[in-house]
Amino acid sequence: MYLPRPDFDEELRAALASPTAPYPFLLVYGDDGAGKSTSAWKAVDEVLRPETKVLVPRDGNALAALAEADDLSSIAAAPALVWADGLSAEDLDSLTRETVDRLVDTAFIVATVSANDCAAILDAPRNQLPVARAALRSAARTCSICHTSPRSSSRRRSTHVAVSCQRTRTRSATPLSTQT
């Protein structure tokens, strides 16, 4: 049974309501068992058309390979959905800005990552996980619906969303991952 979170659910639905490319990259993060995947999938189910093709990444390398495919538009006609559930720090580190830019021309990207992985990324030495760190910071800076810091902890399980929905492109390292 799904327990609605009115403000959070509405923010996810609104982010998924983009009618044209580039589609948003939604990064939902939170404590283990907090409902990240359930909340994100509920929003996808309510907003996207039933015929939307869903691509599910095996890992970050598979997502990067999908983005590099010469026939990406024939693999998934726009708009498709890239469902990247349970990304690890390493998966997020494989998602460069170029990878994300290429994918959002064809697909919504909905990814989940644990709060522990977010904290590990942000606390890692500067020379480790640079793309993942840039992605988290970029999402936190560029989205209007990022609720709290990925480092925040509480006794209560919580889920947060960061949405990167920039329509203007910049060319610097930024993050994601998938497979069909």
Buried (B, 14 or more C-beta within 10 A) or exposed (E): EEEEBEEBBEBBBBBBEBEEEBBBBBBBBBBEEBBBBEBBBBBBEEBBEEEBBBBBBBBBBBBBBBBEEEEBEEBBEBBBBBBBBBBBBBBBBBBBBBBBBBBBBBBBBBBBBBBBBBBBBBEBEEEEBBBBBBBBBBBBEBBEBBBBBBEBEEEEEBBBBBBBBBEEEEEEBBBBBBBB
